[in-house]
Amino acid sequence: MSLPAGPEEVQMPADTPPHAADRLDDDDYPAYTMGRAAEMIGATPGFLRAIGEARLITPLRSEGGHRRYSRYQLRIAARARELVDGGTPIEAACRIVILEDQLEEALRLNAELRRPTAGSAGGAGAGS
């Protein structure tokens, strides 16, 4: 399942501060209401509440107390939904998604640490 790259095309008013438009490109910006988030991943608000209770995702709250979801959280929720739709119990699905996310982050960090830095061209034994 693929999610849209971002919120629908929105024309920002001319007097909108520049940083407000930048938030729409931020994967962690809580731009989606519960209803819209559920619709986007093909789930119910109850499913989003359940994975919140299982602590897979923790939506931010608006000033009025309404849940708001980021694109990153929606990707996580969509993966959990795929597992649940395949017959995995919700608690197990949440644990699997957490482990997948941790593995992806560890692999990313490992690759970053293995990249040679600009000052280390040639290595330790280059002058011998």
VMD Tcl script that builds the backbone (N, CA, C; Angstrom):
set m [mol new atoms 384]
animate dup $m
set s [atomselect $m all]
$s set {name element resname resid chain x y z} {
  {N N MET 1 A 0.858 -1.184 0.000}
  {CA C MET 1 A 0.000 0.000 0.000}
  {C C MET 1 A 0.883 1.220 0.000}
  {N N SER 2 A 0.623 2.120 -0.874}
  {CA C SER 2 A 1.421 3.344 -0.899}
  {C C SER 2 A 0.575 4.510 -0.420}
  {N N LEU 3 A 1.219 5.354 0.336}
  {CA C LEU 3 A 0.560 6.547 0.842}
  {C C LEU 3 A 0.927 7.713 -0.046}
  {N N PRO 4 A 0.081 8.712 -0.096}
  {CA C PRO 4 A 0.436 9.897 -0.865}
  {C C PRO 4 A 1.712 10.512 -0.300}
  {N N ALA 5 A 2.449 11.172 -1.140}
  {CA C ALA 5 A 3.699 11.793 -0.709}
  {C C ALA 5 A 3.454 12.875 0.320}
  {N N GLY 6 A 2.304 13.441 0.354}
  {CA C GLY 6 A 2.022 14.496 1.319}
  {C C GLY 6 A 0.574 14.868 1.281}
  {N N PRO 7 A 0.196 15.877 2.054}
  {CA C PRO 7 A -1.180 16.333 2.050}
  {C C PRO 7 A -1.580 16.789 0.652}
  {N N GLU 8 A -2.863 16.837 0.418}
  {CA C GLU 8 A -3.358 17.292 -0.879}
  {C C GLU 8 A -2.752 18.641 -1.203}
  {N N GLU 9 A -2.722 18.962 -2.487}
  {CA C GLU 9 A -2.200 20.269 -2.907}
  {C C GLU 9 A -2.969 21.361 -2.171}
  {N N VAL 10 A -2.247 22.174 -1.476}
  {CA C VAL 10 A -2.856 23.255 -0.710}
  {C C VAL 10 A -2.209 24.553 -1.146}
  {N N GLN 11 A -2.998 25.520 -1.518}
  {CA C GLN 11 A -2.476 26.838 -1.847}
  {C C GLN 11 A -2.404 27.634 -0.553}
  {N N MET 12 A -1.184 28.012 -0.195}
  {CA C MET 12 A -0.994 28.775 1.027}
  {C C MET 12 A -1.277 30.240 0.726}
  {N N PRO 13 A -1.991 30.936 1.601}
  {CA C PRO 13 A -2.228 32.366 1.394}
  {C C PRO 13 A -0.902 33.116 1.323}
  {N N ALA 14 A -0.904 34.220 0.601}
  {CA C ALA 14 A 0.316 35.004 0.399}
  {C C ALA 14 A 0.924 35.470 1.719}
  {N N ASP 15 A 0.094 35.695 2.739}
  {CA C ASP 15 A 0.617 36.196 4.001}
  {C C ASP 15 A 1.032 35.074 4.959}
  {N N THR 16 A 1.040 33.823 4.491}
  {CA C THR 16 A 1.438 32.704 5.335}
  {C C THR 16 A 2.948 32.751 5.542}
  {N N PRO 17 A 3.405 32.614 6.787}
  {CA C PRO 17 A 4.850 32.630 7.034}
  {C C PRO 17 A 5.525 31.494 6.262}
  {N N PRO 18 A 6.735 31.703 5.757}
  {CA C PRO 18 A 7.416 30.686 4.958}
  {C C PRO 18 A 7.562 29.348 5.673}
  {N N HIS 19 A 7.782 29.351 6.982}
  {CA C HIS 19 A 7.986 28.109 7.701}
  {C C HIS 19 A 6.717 27.254 7.762}
  {N N ALA 20 A 5.551 27.827 7.646}
  {CA C ALA 20 A 4.302 27.070 7.691}
  {C C ALA 20 A 4.200 26.133 6.496}
  {N N ALA 21 A 4.587 26.585 5.319}
  {CA C ALA 21 A 4.547 25.738 4.133}
  {C C ALA 21 A 5.587 24.630 4.235}
  {N N ASP 22 A 6.725 24.895 4.851}
  {CA C ASP 22 A 7.775 23.887 4.998}
  {C C ASP 22 A 7.306 22.696 5.825}
  {N N ARG 23 A 6.409 22.919 6.761}
  {CA C ARG 23 A 5.940 21.828 7.615}
  {C C ARG 23 A 5.189 20.774 6.823}
  {N N LEU 24 A 4.593 21.152 5.698}
  {CA C LEU 24 A 3.850 20.179 4.906}
  {C C LEU 24 A 4.768 19.128 4.297}
  {N N ASP 25 A 6.046 19.440 4.154}
  {CA C ASP 25 A 7.019 18.487 3.632}
  {C C ASP 25 A 7.678 17.670 4.740}
  {N N ASP 26 A 7.383 17.988 5.974}
  {CA C ASP 26 A 8.001 17.327 7.122}
  {C C ASP 26 A 7.261 16.021 7.418}
  {N N ASP 27 A 7.983 14.882 7.345}
  {CA C ASP 27 A 7.391 13.569 7.608}
  {C C ASP 27 A 6.837 13.438 9.027}
  {N N ASP 28 A 7.357 14.245 9.952}
  {CA C ASP 28 A 6.947 14.135 11.349}
  {C C ASP 28 A 5.902 15.170 11.759}
  {N N TYR 29 A 5.506 16.028 10.826}
  {CA C TYR 29 A 4.511 17.040 11.151}
  {C C TYR 29 A 3.124 16.395 11.239}
  {N N PRO 30 A 2.415 16.567 12.360}
  {CA C PRO 30 A 1.103 15.927 12.549}
  {C C PRO 30 A -0.010 16.651 11.772}
  {N N ALA 31 A -0.102 16.369 10.487}
  {CA C ALA 31 A -1.006 17.107 9.603}
  {C C ALA 31 A -2.379 16.468 9.428}
  {N N TYR 32 A -2.557 15.217 9.860}
  {CA C TYR 32 A -3.787 14.487 9.534}
  {C C TYR 32 A -4.648 14.211 10.754}
  {N N THR 33 A -5.934 14.456 10.612}
  {CA C THR 33 A -6.887 14.127 11.672}
  {C C THR 33 A -7.062 12.608 11.717}
  {N N MET 34 A -7.650 12.125 12.766}
  {CA C MET 34 A -7.865 10.686 12.892}
  {C C MET 34 A -8.706 10.152 11.734}
  {N N GLY 35 A -9.788 10.838 11.402}
  {CA C GLY 35 A -10.650 10.374 10.320}
  {C C GLY 35 A -9.931 10.319 8.992}
  {N N ARG 36 A -9.166 11.353 8.687}
  {CA C ARG 36 A -8.427 11.394 7.418}
  {C C ARG 36 A -7.320 10.345 7.422}
  {N N ALA 37 A -6.641 10.180 8.540}
  {CA C ALA 37 A -5.570 9.182 8.647}
  {C C ALA 37 A -6.129 7.775 8.438}
  {N N ALA 38 A -7.245 7.478 9.076}
  {CA C ALA 38 A -7.871 6.155 8.928}
  {C C ALA 38 A -8.264 5.918 7.477}
  {N N GLU 39 A -8.833 6.916 6.857}
  {CA C GLU 39 A -9.245 6.813 5.454}
  {C C GLU 39 A -8.038 6.565 4.556}
  {N N MET 40 A -6.945 7.241 4.808}
  {CA C MET 40 A -5.758 7.118 3.973}
  {C C MET 40 A -5.147 5.724 4.007}
  {N N ILE 41 A -5.222 5.047 5.155}
  {CA C ILE 41 A -4.631 3.711 5.241}
  {C C ILE 41 A -5.680 2.606 5.130}
  {N N GLY 42 A -6.935 2.990 4.902}
  {CA C GLY 42 A -7.987 1.994 4.742}
  {C C GLY 42 A -8.335 1.273 6.025}
  {N N ALA 43 A -8.279 1.990 7.117}
  {CA C ALA 43 A -8.573 1.411 8.431}
  {C C ALA 43 A -9.700 2.206 9.082}
  {N N THR 44 A -10.013 1.851 10.292}
  {CA C THR 44 A -11.031 2.568 11.057}
  {C C THR 44 A -10.339 3.401 12.136}
  {N N PRO 45 A -11.015 4.422 12.638}
  {CA C PRO 45 A -10.454 5.156 13.779}
  {C C PRO 45 A -10.175 4.221 14.967}
  {N N GLY 46 A -11.001 3.193 15.121}
  {CA C GLY 46 A -10.781 2.226 16.201}
  {C C GLY 46 A -9.450 1.502 16.072}
  {N N PHE 47 A -9.064 1.201 14.830}
  {CA C PHE 47 A -7.768 0.561 14.601}
  {C C PHE 47 A -6.641 1.501 15.030}
  {N N LEU 48 A -6.746 2.769 14.657}
  {CA C LEU 48 A -5.721 3.739 15.053}
  {C C LEU 48 A -5.657 3.881 16.572}
  {N N ARG 49 A -6.815 3.879 17.223}
  {CA C ARG 49 A -6.819 3.947 18.691}
  {C C ARG 49 A -6.147 2.706 19.273}
  {N N ALA 50 A -6.431 1.524 18.688}
  {CA C ALA 50 A -5.866 0.270 19.202}
  {C C ALA 50 A -4.348 0.242 19.081}
  {N N ILE 51 A -3.811 0.702 17.945}
  {CA C ILE 51 A -2.352 0.687 17.831}
  {C C ILE 51 A -1.721 1.792 18.679}
  {N N GLY 52 A -2.506 2.812 18.983}
  {CA C GLY 52 A -2.043 3.823 19.933}
  {C C GLY 52 A -1.983 3.246 21.335}
  {N N GLU 53 A -2.998 2.473 21.717}
  {CA C GLU 53 A -3.010 1.829 23.034}
  {C C GLU 53 A -1.887 0.810 23.152}
  {N N ALA 54 A -1.537 0.161 22.033}
  {CA C ALA 54 A -0.426 -0.800 22.022}
  {C C ALA 54 A 0.920 -0.081 21.953}
  {N N ARG 55 A 0.900 1.249 21.904}
  {CA C ARG 55 A 2.084 2.117 21.890}
  {C C ARG 55 A 2.943 1.946 20.644}
  {N N LEU 56 A 2.300 1.568 19.541}
  {CA C LEU 56 A 3.029 1.532 18.283}
  {C C LEU 56 A 3.269 2.949 17.794}
  {N N ILE 57 A 2.249 3.769 17.876}
  {CA C ILE 57 A 2.374 5.184 17.527}
  {C C ILE 57 A 1.704 6.004 18.621}
  {N N THR 58 A 2.184 7.198 18.809}
  {CA C THR 58 A 1.579 8.109 19.778}
  {C C THR 58 A 1.275 9.410 19.048}
  {N N PRO 59 A 0.017 9.573 18.641}
  {CA C PRO 59 A -0.315 10.795 17.911}
  {C C PRO 59 A -0.215 12.017 18.819}
  {N N LEU 60 A 0.142 13.125 18.208}
  {CA C LEU 60 A 0.121 14.379 18.957}
  {C C LEU 60 A -1.329 14.825 19.088}
  {N N ARG 61 A -1.574 15.758 19.953}
  {CA C ARG 61 A -2.931 16.268 20.164}
  {C C ARG 61 A -3.005 17.728 19.763}
  {N N SER 62 A -4.123 18.068 19.122}
  {CA C SER 62 A -4.357 19.474 18.789}
  {C C SER 62 A -4.715 20.211 20.071}
  {N N GLU 63 A -4.832 21.520 19.984}
  {CA C GLU 63 A -5.220 22.311 21.162}
  {C C GLU 63 A -6.569 21.864 21.694}
  {N N GLY 64 A -7.437 21.384 20.809}
  {CA C GLY 64 A -8.745 20.890 21.229}
  {C C GLY 64 A -8.740 19.453 21.710}
  {N N GLY 65 A -7.556 18.805 21.720}
  {CA C GLY 65 A -7.431 17.442 22.226}
  {C C GLY 65 A -7.618 16.361 21.172}
  {N N HIS 66 A -7.749 16.741 19.902}
  {CA C HIS 66 A -7.946 15.762 18.839}
  {C C HIS 66 A -6.614 15.172 18.407}
  {N N ARG 67 A -6.634 13.873 18.079}
  {CA C ARG 67 A -5.413 13.202 17.629}
  {C C ARG 67 A -5.006 13.720 16.253}
  {N N ARG 68 A -3.692 13.899 16.064}
  {CA C ARG 68 A -3.118 14.314 14.784}
  {C C ARG 68 A -1.973 13.368 14.445}
  {N N TYR 69 A -1.945 12.910 13.193}
  {CA C TYR 69 A -0.972 11.919 12.749}
  {C C TYR 69 A -0.044 12.486 11.680}
  {N N SER 70 A 1.204 12.034 11.712}
  {CA C SER 70 A 2.192 12.430 10.707}
  {C C SER 70 A 2.237 11.377 9.598}
  {N N ARG 71 A 2.895 11.724 8.502}
  {CA C ARG 71 A 3.060 10.753 7.415}
  {C C ARG 71 A 3.886 9.564 7.893}
  {N N TYR 72 A 4.897 9.806 8.694}
  {CA C TYR 72 A 5.697 8.705 9.235}
  {C C TYR 72 A 4.808 7.755 10.046}
  {N N GLN 73 A 3.959 8.304 10.911}
  {CA C GLN 73 A 3.067 7.460 11.705}
  {C C GLN 73 A 2.089 6.689 10.817}
  {N N LEU 74 A 1.655 7.304 9.738}
  {CA C LEU 74 A 0.736 6.619 8.830}
  {C C LEU 74 A 1.416 5.459 8.119}
  {N N ARG 75 A 2.681 5.603 7.778}
  {CA C ARG 75 A 3.402 4.474 7.169}
  {C C ARG 75 A 3.500 3.319 8.155}
  {N N ILE 76 A 3.790 3.634 9.414}
  {CA C ILE 76 A 3.874 2.614 10.462}
  {C C ILE 76 A 2.506 1.935 10.636}
  {N N ALA 77 A 1.451 2.736 10.708}
  {CA C ALA 77 A 0.100 2.207 10.885}
  {C C ALA 77 A -0.320 1.348 9.692}
  {N N ALA 78 A 0.046 1.767 8.484}
  {CA C ALA 78 A -0.305 0.999 7.288}
  {C C ALA 78 A 0.370 -0.368 7.304}
  {N N ARG 79 A 1.627 -0.422 7.764}
  {CA C ARG 79 A 2.331 -1.708 7.850}
  {C C ARG 79 A 1.657 -2.607 8.878}
  {N N ALA 80 A 1.257 -2.051 10.012}
  {CA C ALA 80 A 0.556 -2.839 11.028}
  {C C ALA 80 A -0.765 -3.368 10.470}
  {N N ARG 81 A -1.454 -2.541 9.715}
  {CA C ARG 81 A -2.720 -2.961 9.119}
  {C C ARG 81 A -2.508 -4.123 8.159}
  {N N GLU 82 A -1.450 -4.081 7.351}
  {CA C GLU 82 A -1.144 -5.189 6.444}
  {C C GLU 82 A -0.980 -6.490 7.215}
  {N N LEU 83 A -0.255 -6.443 8.314}
  {CA C LEU 83 A -0.026 -7.644 9.121}
  {C C LEU 83 A -1.323 -8.154 9.741}
  {N N VAL 84 A -2.112 -7.229 10.283}
  {CA C VAL 84 A -3.386 -7.608 10.907}
  {C C VAL 84 A -4.331 -8.193 9.854}
  {N N ASP 85 A -4.371 -7.572 8.676}
  {CA C ASP 85 A -5.214 -8.088 7.595}
  {C C ASP 85 A -4.785 -9.497 7.181}
  {N N GLY 86 A -3.489 -9.812 7.383}
  {CA C GLY 86 A -2.981 -11.137 7.055}
  {C C GLY 86 A -3.180 -12.155 8.159}
  {N N GLY 87 A -3.825 -11.749 9.255}
  {CA C GLY 87 A -4.139 -12.686 10.329}
  {C C GLY 87 A -3.271 -12.583 11.563}
  {N N THR 88 A -2.338 -11.654 11.592}
  {CA C THR 88 A -1.474 -11.474 12.759}
  {C C THR 88 A -2.246 -10.727 13.841}
  {N N PRO 89 A -2.215 -11.227 15.080}
  {CA C PRO 89 A -2.878 -10.481 16.166}
  {C C PRO 89 A -2.276 -9.085 16.286}
  {N N ILE 90 A -3.089 -8.127 16.681}
  {CA C ILE 90 A -2.656 -6.722 16.688}
  {C C ILE 90 A -1.441 -6.487 17.573}
  {N N GLU 91 A -1.374 -7.151 18.741}
  {CA C GLU 91 A -0.221 -6.960 19.621}
  {C C GLU 91 A 1.049 -7.464 18.949}
  {N N ALA 92 A 0.967 -8.624 18.280}
  {CA C ALA 92 A 2.127 -9.177 17.579}
  {C C ALA 92 A 2.497 -8.299 16.387}
  {N N ALA 93 A 1.512 -7.800 15.674}
  {CA C ALA 93 A 1.764 -6.923 14.532}
  {C C ALA 93 A 2.504 -5.673 14.984}
  {N N CYS 94 A 2.092 -5.106 16.090}
  {CA C CYS 94 A 2.757 -3.905 16.605}
  {C C CYS 94 A 4.197 -4.212 16.976}
  {N N ARG 95 A 4.439 -5.348 17.592}
  {CA C ARG 95 A 5.809 -5.719 17.968}
  {C C ARG 95 A 6.668 -5.928 16.721}
  {N N ILE 96 A 6.124 -6.592 15.714}
  {CA C ILE 96 A 6.849 -6.818 14.462}
  {C C ILE 96 A 7.224 -5.489 13.819}
  {N N VAL 97 A 6.269 -4.570 13.762}
  {CA C VAL 97 A 6.523 -3.274 13.133}
  {C C VAL 97 A 7.593 -2.500 13.905}
  {N N ILE 98 A 7.546 -2.553 15.215}
  {CA C ILE 98 A 8.567 -1.890 16.034}
  {C C ILE 98 A 9.940 -2.476 15.735}
  {N N LEU 99 A 10.034 -3.797 15.673}
  {CA C LEU 99 A 11.311 -4.441 15.386}
  {C C LEU 99 A 11.802 -4.124 13.974}
  {N N GLU 100 A 10.888 -4.109 13.005}
  {CA C GLU 100 A 11.266 -3.741 11.636}
  {C C GLU 100 A 11.811 -2.316 11.590}
  {N N ASP 101 A 11.161 -1.416 12.301}
  {CA C ASP 101 A 11.580 -0.018 12.320}
  {C C ASP 101 A 12.958 0.119 12.989}
  {N N GLN 102 A 13.165 -0.619 14.085}
  {CA C GLN 102 A 14.456 -0.572 14.774}
  {C C GLN 102 A 15.562 -1.136 13.884}
  {N N LEU 103 A 15.275 -2.223 13.158}
  {CA C LEU 103 A 16.254 -2.816 12.261}
  {C C LEU 103 A 16.614 -1.846 11.137}
  {N N GLU 104 A 15.606 -1.213 10.558}
  {CA C GLU 104 A 15.860 -0.248 9.487}
  {C C GLU 104 A 16.754 0.890 9.975}
  {N N GLU 105 A 16.486 1.388 11.167}
  {CA C GLU 105 A 17.299 2.470 11.733}
  {C C GLU 105 A 18.715 1.991 12.012}
  {N N ALA 106 A 18.878 0.781 12.556}
  {CA C ALA 106 A 20.206 0.240 12.839}
  {C C ALA 106 A 21.002 0.060 11.548}
  {N N LEU 107 A 20.372 -0.437 10.493}
  {CA C LEU 107 A 21.043 -0.607 9.209}
  {C C LEU 107 A 21.462 0.742 8.625}
  {N N ARG 108 A 20.597 1.736 8.767}
  {CA C ARG 108 A 20.913 3.073 8.273}
  {C C ARG 108 A 22.114 3.648 9.016}
  {N N LEU 109 A 22.115 3.518 10.338}
  {CA C LEU 109 A 23.238 4.026 11.136}
  {C C LEU 109 A 24.526 3.282 10.818}
  {N N ASN 110 A 24.428 1.975 10.649}
  {CA C ASN 110 A 25.592 1.164 10.330}
  {C C ASN 110 A 26.194 1.602 9.001}
  {N N ALA 111 A 25.353 1.797 7.998}
  {CA C ALA 111 A 25.829 2.241 6.684}
  {C C ALA 111 A 26.476 3.622 6.797}
  {N N GLU 112 A 25.884 4.484 7.615}
  {CA C GLU 112 A 26.431 5.827 7.806}
  {C C GLU 112 A 27.812 5.774 8.459}
  {N N LEU 113 A 27.974 4.907 9.434}
  {CA C LEU 113 A 29.251 4.785 10.134}
  {C C LEU 113 A 30.327 4.135 9.264}
  {N N ARG 114 A 29.929 3.322 8.307}
  {CA C ARG 114 A 30.896 2.649 7.430}
  {C C ARG 114 A 31.373 3.546 6.294}
  {N N ARG 115 A 30.636 4.629 6.011}
  {CA C ARG 115 A 31.037 5.546 4.949}
  {C C ARG 115 A 32.348 6.194 5.306}
  {N N PRO 116 A 33.294 6.214 4.355}
  {CA C PRO 116 A 34.571 6.888 4.657}
  {C C PRO 116 A 34.343 8.389 4.793}
  {N N THR 117 A 35.081 8.975 5.701}
  {CA C THR 117 A 34.994 10.429 5.877}
  {C C THR 117 A 36.012 11.078 4.958}
  {N N ALA 118 A 35.867 12.354 4.694}
  {CA C ALA 118 A 36.732 13.078 3.765}
  {C C ALA 118 A 38.193 13.052 4.207}
  {N N GLY 119 A 38.459 13.055 5.497}
  {CA C GLY 119 A 39.833 13.089 6.005}
  {C C GLY 119 A 40.503 11.734 6.088}
  {N N SER 120 A 39.804 10.636 5.823}
  {CA C SER 120 A 40.399 9.317 6.000}
  {C C SER 120 A 40.654 8.605 4.680}
  {N N ALA 121 A 40.823 9.330 3.597}
  {CA C ALA 121 A 41.111 8.694 2.313}
  {C C ALA 121 A 42.486 8.060 2.369}
  {N N GLY 122 A 42.577 6.816 1.994}
  {CA C GLY 122 A 43.845 6.116 1.999}
  {C C GLY 122 A 44.013 5.164 3.165}
  {N N GLY 123 A 43.376 5.422 4.282}
  {CA C GLY 123 A 43.409 4.479 5.402}
  {C C GLY 123 A 44.666 4.616 6.238}
  {N N ALA 124 A 44.837 3.694 7.224}
  {CA C ALA 124 A 45.918 3.770 8.203}
  {C C ALA 124 A 47.272 3.358 7.632}
  {N N GLY 125 A 47.304 2.400 6.709}
  {CA C GLY 125 A 48.581 1.917 6.221}
  {C C GLY 125 A 48.985 2.530 4.887}
  {N N ALA 126 A 48.465 3.658 4.488}
  {CA C ALA 126 A 48.702 4.234 3.178}
  {C C ALA 126 A 50.138 4.711 3.007}
  {N N GLY 127 A 50.835 5.144 4.026}
  {CA C GLY 127 A 52.168 5.692 3.894}
  {C C GLY 127 A 53.264 4.648 4.047}
  {N N SER 128 A 52.988 3.392 4.355}
  {CA C SER 128 A 53.988 2.373 4.628}
  {C C SER 128 A 54.561 1.773 3.387}
}
mol reanalyze $m
mol bondsrecalc $m
mol representation Tube
mol addrep $m
